[in-house]
Amino acid sequence: METNMNTMKTVKMLMCVAAAVAAPAFAQVTLNTNLWLPQTHVTAAGIILPLCADINTVTSGRVKCNVLPKAVVAAPQTFDAIKDGVADLALIVEGYTPGRFQLAKVAEFPFLGDTAEATSVAYQRVYDKYFGKADEYKGVKVLAVTTHGPGQLYTKRPIKTLDDLRGLKIRTGGGLVNDVFKALGATGMLKAAPEVYELMSGGIIDGFVFPRETAFSLKLIPLFSDTLSVPGGLYNVSFAVIMNPAKWAQISKADQTAMQALFGEPLARRAGKAWDEADAKGLAAMQQAGIKVTTASPALIADIKKKIEHLETDWASSVKAKNVDGAAVLKEMRDEIAAESRK
């Protein structure tokens, strides 16, 4: 009897040892990743999905993304979905929630720059230096901020003067661009990108603004005939890549350190480059389709600048309450863009 009991104890001990050996030496963390545009779109294919691949690599598979089969909420509600843990990782459009990200407008002004890479890197540097303490992103972990390429105007007829624009209903993406088109005499309609095809095909809007990539990737080319190309852009849209902080806390310190090297300026630069590459493809597609691309004349540019010049002083005044010197920050933003553009 005693021998049998000793044997059973030995077997149980060996089973426990075997189980311990077989069990993983780490806790796997899965980031439920929310995409509100198709996986082929640059926001996914050029930014989020490559980031997920690198996270998997630098953590040796201990942290991985689970791309959800469909968006858990509409695009404007994405920030709150990440904050509340409905999903763990996403890219958001800051302008989709008016008034929430007042500081982000520094990256949205017209005539800032001709590449998303330069503007994105400059925006990240300004964010790191001035905006982190303002805590406009309370409740989430910000991985990076970025912008798309210079935004342009797409219509069914040529726009050569401000009179051609007056009274038109133009889809905008939120943020400062709404103020820009109001100042130019058009009616801005804040709508998320996935809604534009229906709005344009149904005649509800007369035109829309996007970077060159999106006009192509959302299959909008049959719906417009003319593009007004403004050097430096009519506007930019600012984005943030964010993560749920509770999920971040589940990741080991070593893996957090490895992942952190992917965030900030490296991610902003990657995102900007992806937009620029996609914009080049979008422009080529428009040219192939026979879309007329007209560069704004010096007279039109001068008229636009005159109409919107108050927007910079208005913004600078609005961020004083956040202890930010808006005029100085905007100058530094432009200086950083210029420096990056010279590289």
C-alpha positions as CSV (number, residue, x, y, z in Angstrom):
1,M,0.0,0.0,0.0
2,E,2.8,2.4,1.0
3,T,4.6,1.6,-2.2
4,N,1.6,2.3,-4.3
5,M,1.0,5.6,-2.5
6,N,4.6,6.7,-3.1
7,T,4.3,5.7,-6.7
8,M,1.1,7.8,-7.1
9,K,2.9,10.8,-5.4
10,T,5.8,10.4,-7.8
11,V,3.4,10.3,-10.8
12,K,1.6,13.4,-9.7
13,M,4.8,15.3,-9.1
14,L,6.0,14.3,-12.6
15,M,2.7,15.5,-14.1
16,C,3.1,18.8,-12.4
17,V,6.6,19.2,-13.6
18,A,5.5,18.3,-17.2
19,A,2.7,20.8,-17.0
20,A,5.0,23.5,-15.9
21,V,7.4,22.8,-18.7
22,A,4.7,22.7,-21.3
23,A,3.1,25.9,-20.1
24,P,4.3,29.1,-21.8
25,A,6.8,31.2,-19.8
26,F,4.8,34.3,-20.5
27,A,1.3,35.6,-20.7
28,Q,0.2,36.2,-24.3
29,V,-1.4,39.7,-24.8
30,T,-3.7,40.1,-27.7
31,L,-4.5,43.6,-29.0
32,N,-8.0,43.7,-30.5
33,T,-7.4,46.1,-33.4
34,N,-10.1,48.2,-34.8
35,L,-10.1,49.3,-38.5
36,W,-12.8,51.6,-39.8
37,L,-11.5,51.6,-43.4
38,P,-10.7,48.5,-45.5
39,Q,-7.4,46.7,-44.9
40,T,-6.3,47.8,-48.3
41,H,-6.5,51.5,-47.3
42,V,-3.2,53.2,-46.3
43,T,-4.4,53.7,-42.7
44,A,-4.4,49.9,-42.4
45,A,-2.0,48.6,-45.0
46,G,0.6,51.3,-44.6
47,I,0.3,52.1,-40.8
48,I,-1.6,49.8,-38.5
49,L,-0.9,46.4,-40.0
50,P,2.9,46.9,-40.4
51,L,2.9,48.2,-36.8
52,C,1.2,45.0,-35.7
53,A,3.7,42.9,-37.6
54,D,6.6,44.7,-35.9
55,I,5.0,44.4,-32.4
56,N,4.8,40.7,-33.0
57,T,8.4,40.6,-34.1
58,V,10.0,42.6,-31.3
59,T,8.0,40.7,-28.6
60,S,8.7,37.3,-30.2
61,G,5.0,36.7,-30.5
62,R,4.2,37.6,-26.9
63,V,2.1,40.5,-28.0
64,K,0.1,40.2,-31.2
65,C,-2.8,42.0,-32.9
66,N,-6.2,40.5,-33.6
67,V,-7.7,42.5,-36.4
68,L,-11.4,42.6,-35.8
69,P,-13.6,41.5,-38.7
70,K,-15.5,44.8,-38.7
71,A,-15.3,48.2,-37.0
72,V,-16.7,48.0,-33.4
73,V,-18.1,51.6,-33.7
74,A,-18.4,54.3,-36.4
75,A,-15.2,56.2,-37.0
76,P,-16.1,59.2,-34.8
77,Q,-16.6,57.0,-31.8
78,T,-13.3,55.2,-32.1
79,F,-11.5,57.2,-29.4
80,D,-14.1,56.3,-26.8
81,A,-14.1,52.7,-27.9
82,I,-10.4,52.4,-27.2
83,K,-10.7,54.3,-23.9
84,D,-13.5,52.1,-22.7
85,G,-11.7,48.9,-23.8
86,V,-14.2,47.9,-26.5
87,A,-11.1,47.6,-28.7
88,D,-7.4,48.0,-27.8
89,L,-5.6,49.6,-30.8
90,A,-6.8,52.0,-33.5
91,L,-6.0,55.0,-35.6
92,I,-8.4,58.0,-35.0
93,V,-9.1,61.1,-36.9
94,E,-8.8,63.9,-34.4
95,G,-11.2,66.2,-36.2
96,Y,-14.1,63.7,-36.2
97,T,-14.8,64.8,-32.6
98,P,-15.1,68.6,-32.8
99,G,-13.6,70.5,-29.9
100,R,-11.9,67.6,-28.3
101,F,-8.4,68.0,-29.8
102,Q,-7.9,71.7,-30.0
103,L,-4.1,71.5,-30.1
104,A,-4.2,69.1,-33.1
105,K,-5.2,72.0,-35.3
106,V,-1.5,73.0,-35.5
107,A,-1.1,70.2,-38.0
108,E,-4.2,71.1,-40.0
109,F,-3.5,74.6,-41.4
110,P,-3.4,75.3,-45.1
111,F,0.0,75.7,-46.9
112,L,2.0,73.7,-44.3
113,G,3.9,71.4,-46.6
114,D,3.9,69.1,-49.7
115,T,4.6,65.8,-48.0
116,A,2.9,63.8,-45.3
117,E,6.3,62.6,-44.0
118,A,7.6,66.1,-43.3
119,T,4.4,67.3,-41.7
120,S,3.9,64.1,-39.7
121,V,7.4,64.2,-38.2
122,A,7.1,67.9,-37.4
123,Y,3.7,67.3,-35.8
124,Q,5.1,64.4,-33.6
125,R,8.0,66.6,-32.5
126,V,5.7,69.5,-31.6
127,Y,3.4,67.1,-29.8
128,D,6.3,65.6,-27.8
129,K,7.6,69.0,-26.8
130,Y,4.5,71.0,-26.1
131,F,1.2,69.0,-26.1
132,G,1.8,65.8,-23.9
133,K,1.1,67.6,-20.6
134,A,-2.1,69.2,-21.9
135,D,-3.6,65.7,-21.7
136,E,-6.2,66.0,-24.5
137,Y,-5.9,62.3,-24.9
138,K,-6.8,61.4,-21.3
139,G,-7.9,57.8,-21.0
140,V,-5.7,56.4,-23.8
141,K,-2.0,55.8,-24.5
142,V,-0.9,57.8,-27.6
143,L,1.6,55.8,-29.7
144,A,2.1,58.5,-32.3
145,V,0.5,61.5,-34.1
146,T,0.6,61.9,-37.8
147,T,-1.1,63.6,-40.8
148,H,-2.1,62.6,-44.3
149,G,-0.7,64.3,-47.4
150,P,-1.7,67.8,-48.4
151,G,-5.5,67.9,-48.8
152,Q,-7.0,68.9,-52.1
153,L,-10.5,69.7,-53.5
154,Y,-12.4,67.5,-55.8
155,T,-15.5,68.8,-57.7
156,K,-17.6,68.2,-60.8
157,R,-16.6,71.6,-62.3
158,P,-13.3,73.6,-62.3
159,I,-12.6,76.0,-59.4
160,K,-10.6,78.9,-60.6
161,T,-11.8,81.7,-58.2
162,L,-13.4,82.0,-54.9
163,D,-16.6,82.9,-56.7
164,D,-16.6,79.4,-58.2
165,L,-16.5,77.9,-54.7
166,R,-19.1,80.1,-53.0
167,G,-22.2,78.3,-51.9
168,L,-21.0,74.8,-52.8
169,K,-21.6,71.9,-50.3
170,I,-18.2,70.4,-49.6
171,R,-17.7,67.3,-47.6
172,T,-15.0,67.9,-45.0
173,G,-13.3,65.6,-42.5
174,G,-13.6,67.8,-39.4
175,G,-11.1,69.9,-37.6
176,L,-9.8,73.1,-39.0
177,V,-10.8,72.4,-42.6
178,N,-14.4,73.2,-41.6
179,D,-13.3,76.7,-40.6
180,V,-11.3,77.0,-43.8
181,F,-14.2,76.3,-46.1
182,K,-16.6,78.5,-44.1
183,A,-14.1,81.4,-44.5
184,L,-14.0,80.7,-48.3
185,G,-17.8,80.9,-48.7
186,A,-18.6,77.2,-49.1
187,T,-20.7,75.0,-46.8
188,G,-18.6,72.4,-45.1
189,M,-20.3,69.1,-44.2
190,L,-18.5,67.0,-41.6
191,K,-18.8,63.4,-42.7
192,A,-16.6,60.4,-42.2
193,A,-14.6,59.1,-45.2
194,P,-16.7,55.9,-45.8
195,E,-19.8,58.0,-46.4
196,V,-18.5,60.1,-49.2
197,Y,-19.3,57.8,-52.2
198,E,-23.0,57.8,-51.3
199,L,-23.1,61.5,-50.6
200,M,-21.4,62.3,-53.9
201,S,-23.2,59.8,-56.1
202,G,-26.5,61.0,-54.6
203,G,-25.9,64.6,-55.4
204,I,-26.0,65.6,-51.7
205,I,-22.6,67.3,-51.9
206,D,-21.0,69.2,-54.7
207,G,-17.4,68.1,-53.9
208,F,-15.1,66.8,-51.2
209,V,-11.7,67.2,-49.8
210,F,-9.1,64.4,-49.4
211,P,-5.5,63.7,-50.0
212,R,-4.9,62.3,-53.5
213,E,-4.7,58.7,-52.2
214,T,-8.2,58.6,-50.7
215,A,-9.9,59.9,-53.9
216,F,-8.5,56.9,-55.6
217,S,-8.7,54.2,-52.9
218,L,-12.4,54.9,-52.0
219,K,-13.2,54.5,-55.8
220,L,-14.4,58.1,-56.0
221,I,-12.7,58.9,-59.4
222,P,-15.9,58.4,-61.5
223,L,-17.7,60.9,-59.4
224,F,-15.7,64.0,-60.0
225,S,-14.0,65.6,-63.1
226,D,-11.8,68.3,-61.6
227,T,-9.1,68.6,-58.9
228,L,-7.9,71.9,-57.4
229,S,-4.3,71.3,-56.4
230,V,-3.0,73.8,-53.9
231,P,0.7,73.9,-53.2
232,G,1.2,73.0,-49.5
233,G,-2.4,71.8,-49.3
234,L,-5.7,73.4,-48.6
235,Y,-5.6,71.6,-45.2
236,N,-4.3,68.5,-43.5
237,V,-6.1,65.9,-41.3
238,S,-4.4,65.0,-38.1
239,F,-4.5,61.4,-36.8
240,A,-3.4,59.7,-33.6
241,V,-2.6,56.0,-33.1
242,I,-3.9,55.1,-29.7
243,M,-4.0,52.1,-27.3
244,N,-6.1,51.1,-24.3
245,P,-3.9,51.8,-21.2
246,A,-5.3,48.8,-19.3
247,K,-4.2,46.5,-22.1
248,W,-0.8,48.2,-22.2
249,A,-0.4,47.5,-18.5
250,Q,-0.8,43.8,-19.1
251,I,2.4,43.8,-21.3
252,S,5.7,42.9,-19.5
253,K,8.1,45.8,-18.9
254,A,10.7,44.2,-21.3
255,D,8.1,44.0,-24.1
256,Q,6.9,47.5,-23.4
257,T,10.4,48.8,-23.8
258,A,10.8,46.9,-27.1
259,M,7.5,48.2,-28.4
260,Q,8.1,51.8,-27.3
261,A,11.0,52.0,-29.8
262,L,8.4,51.5,-32.6
263,F,6.2,54.5,-31.4
264,G,6.6,58.2,-31.6
265,E,8.7,59.7,-34.4
266,P,9.5,56.3,-36.1
267,L,5.8,55.6,-36.4
268,A,5.0,59.1,-37.5
269,R,7.6,58.9,-40.2
270,R,6.5,55.5,-41.3
271,A,2.9,56.7,-41.6
272,G,3.9,59.8,-43.5
273,K,5.9,57.8,-46.0
274,A,3.0,55.5,-46.5
275,W,0.7,58.4,-47.3
276,D,3.2,59.9,-49.7
277,E,3.6,56.7,-51.6
278,A,-0.2,56.2,-51.7
279,D,-0.7,59.8,-52.9
280,A,1.6,59.3,-55.8
281,K,-0.5,56.3,-56.9
282,G,-3.7,58.3,-56.4
283,L,-2.4,61.1,-58.7
284,A,-1.3,58.6,-61.3
285,A,-4.8,57.0,-61.3
286,M,-6.5,60.4,-61.7
287,Q,-4.3,61.3,-64.6
288,Q,-4.9,58.0,-66.2
289,A,-8.7,58.5,-65.8
290,G,-8.5,61.9,-67.4
291,I,-9.3,63.9,-64.3
292,K,-8.3,67.5,-64.8
293,V,-5.7,68.6,-62.2
294,T,-5.5,72.3,-62.0
295,T,-2.8,74.1,-59.8
296,A,-4.3,77.0,-58.0
297,S,-3.2,80.3,-59.5
298,P,-1.1,82.9,-57.6
299,A,-4.2,85.1,-57.5
300,L,-6.4,82.4,-56.0
301,I,-3.8,81.5,-53.5
302,A,-3.5,85.1,-52.4
303,D,-7.3,85.3,-52.1
304,I,-7.4,82.1,-50.0
305,K,-4.7,83.4,-47.7
306,K,-6.5,86.7,-47.2
307,K,-9.7,84.9,-46.3
308,I,-8.2,82.6,-43.7
309,E,-5.5,84.7,-42.1
310,H,-7.6,85.2,-39.0
311,L,-7.7,81.4,-38.3
312,E,-4.1,81.3,-37.0
313,T,-4.7,84.1,-34.5
314,D,-8.0,82.6,-33.5
315,W,-6.4,79.3,-32.8
316,A,-3.5,80.9,-30.9
317,S,-6.0,82.6,-28.7
318,S,-8.0,79.5,-28.1
319,V,-5.0,77.5,-26.8
320,K,-3.8,80.0,-24.3
321,A,-5.9,78.3,-21.7
322,K,-3.8,75.2,-22.2
323,N,-0.6,77.2,-21.5
324,V,0.5,76.9,-25.1
325,D,2.0,79.8,-27.1
326,G,0.1,79.0,-30.3
327,A,2.0,81.5,-32.5
328,A,5.4,80.2,-31.4
329,V,4.3,76.5,-31.7
330,L,3.0,77.1,-35.2
331,K,6.2,78.8,-36.3
332,E,8.2,75.9,-34.9
333,M,5.9,73.5,-36.7
334,R,6.6,75.2,-40.0
335,D,10.4,75.4,-39.3
336,E,10.4,71.6,-38.6
337,I,8.5,70.9,-41.8
338,A,10.9,73.1,-43.8
339,A,13.9,71.3,-42.2
340,E,12.5,67.9,-43.0
341,S,11.6,68.9,-46.5
342,R,15.2,69.9,-47.2
343,K,16.5,66.4,-46.4
